């Protein structure tokens, strides 16, 4: 360690890591601290370098990920080159003193490797600090509201009927092209921000007010399609990003979902819930349709499970049927886009998907979300609670 860093640099690094560990400990132990931090401190970062990153038309966070991958590869390459060289040099010096030329060459290369790993160590330290400040603390905030864990079957059926009827109605009101695909003429990014501001005022949620950077498309959306990811919130750059190879009806909901993360609502069920409320209350029929469509699967799945457990699946046949057009609109990626994904990607989709699922599961569980990716579907409980309280 002494050879790796100077005394001053060691002190700075120790102070940073002490702050990281102290913040994480405080987050795990004190939800009021997290609530205060998200309400009063985090907006400082969002209104400073969040505004700066928002000036760029491309996703800085996405390119940071690719840069990180390159840095890791270089680190591994340097290690594989330097280690045999270092061992051989030590053996030579153990037998006899190396000549001036050999000593200089070995020393120069070792300094190069050392400086590179010093830079990597600083990058890792700063990344951990930023992740703590802009993401990990959020996992320990007070939940948005109590969720109805035990559903009343009649309330669940009423919720399902509300969503299905609105999906059926709105599917007939969409503007479509010659292929039957929905088109949108407005500025969807600007509309998403307006929908979030309107939700803030309508529901009395001040955290959802204030500055938002416009959602940005992901450059390598084909890669994110393979992950079955609709969007990403990048804590390093404070950006909301979306996959622009998805079918259009995923755009409004995904944008609002990622913008919710940008305001500190990091839980996936809460971001789904806020995206739904923002979309259906936007006054824009495309946004409304997107909101209803994107929770339809969760509600249908929970209702099917509930009816099956009760042995009452015959009740489902008496409910409002979902129109065929709704099924056609409720897709992640069209078949034409999937063909483009497979053409552009050098990676196997199943492999990428499995790795992503494992990473998400581990990340959510590590941050206190015990049910991992299943937490996405908890939006149903939030919706039941919302409509129960609304009467």
C-alpha positions, 0 to 999 in steps of 0.5 A, a space after each residue: 500500500 505504501 508503495 502503491 500510494 503516497 501518504 497524502 493519497 492514502 489519506 484521501 482514499 481512506 477518508 473517501 472509503 470511510 465516508 462511503 461505509 459511514 453513509 451505507 451504515 447510516 442508510 441501513 440503520 436510519 430510514 429518516 436519514 435516507 428520506 432527508 438526504 433524498 429530499 434535501 441533498 440529492 437535488 443538489 447533485 441533480 441540479 449541478 452535474 445532472 444538468 451538465 450531463 443533460 446538455 449532451 444529446 447522447 447517454 454519457 452513462 452508457 458510454 461510461 459502461 463501455 469505458 469500464 469494460 475496456 479498462 477492465 480488459 486492459 487491466 487483465 492484459 497488463 496483469 497477464 503481461 506484467 506478472 511473468 515479466 516481474 517473476 522472471 526479473 526477480 529470478 534474474 536479480 536473485 542470481 546476479 545483478 541486472 545490467 543498467 539497461 535491463 533494470 531501466 526497462 523493467 522499472 519503466 514498465 513496472 511504473 506504467 503498470 503501477 500508475 494504471 492500477 493506481 488510476 483504476 483504484 481511484 476510479 473504483 473508489 469514486 464510482 463506489 462513492 457516486 453509487 452510494 450518493 446517487 443510488 444505494 441510499 435510495 433503497 432504504 428510504 421509507 416506502 412510498 405507501 403501504 401495499 395490500 399484500 392480501 388482495 381482496 379478490 373483488 378489488 383485484 377483479 375490479 382493477 383488472 376490469 378497469 385496466 382491460 376496459 381502458 385498454 380496449 377503448 384506447 386501442 381503437 383511438 390510436 393513430 396508426 400507419 399502414 402496417 397498423 402500428 401506432 404513431 405519435 407526432 408530438 415530443 414524447 420526451 417533453 410530454 413525459 416530463 410534463 406528466 411527471 410534473 403534473 403527477 407531482 402537483 396532482 398527488 402532492 408529491 414534491 419530490 417529483 417536481 423540479 428539474 428533469 433531464 430529457 430521457 435519452 435513447 441508448 446507442 446499443 439498444 440491440 444489446 439492451 433488447 437482448 437483456 429484455 431491458 426497457 430502460 436504465 437509470 445511470 447513477 454515474 451521470 444522473 440520466 434516464 435512458 430508454 431502449 429505442 428499439 422497443 415497440 412505441 407503446 413501451 416508450 411513455 411508460 418507460 420514460 416515466 419509470 426511469 424519470 421516477 428513479 431520477 427523483 430517488 424512487 429506486 424500487 421497481 414496483 414504486 417506479 412502475 406505480 408512478 409511471 402508471 399514475 403519470 401516464 394515465 393522468 397525463 391527458 395524452 391518450 397514447 400515454 394513457 394507453 401505454 400506462 394501462 398496457 404496461 400493468 396489464 400483464 401484472 394484474 392479469 397474472 395476479 388474478 389468474 393465480 388468485 382464481 387458480 388457488 381458489 379453484 374458480 378459473 371459470 369466473 375469468 371467462 365471465 370477465 371483459 375479454 381483452 381485444 386482439 388489437 390490445 394483445 398486438 399492441 402489448 409487445 416488447 419488440 416487434 418481429 422486424 426489430 428482433 431480426 435487426 437485433 440478431 443481425 447487429 449483435 455478436 452475442 447470444 441473446 439467451 446468454 445475455 439475458 441469463 447473465 442480466 437476470 442473475 446480475 439484477 437478482 443479485 443487485 436487488 437482493 444485496 440492496 435489501 429487496 428480498 424477492 429480487 426481480 419479482 418485486 417488479 410485480 408488486 405494483 399490483 399491491 400499490 395500485 390496489 391500495 391507491 384505488 382502495 383509498 380513492 374509493 
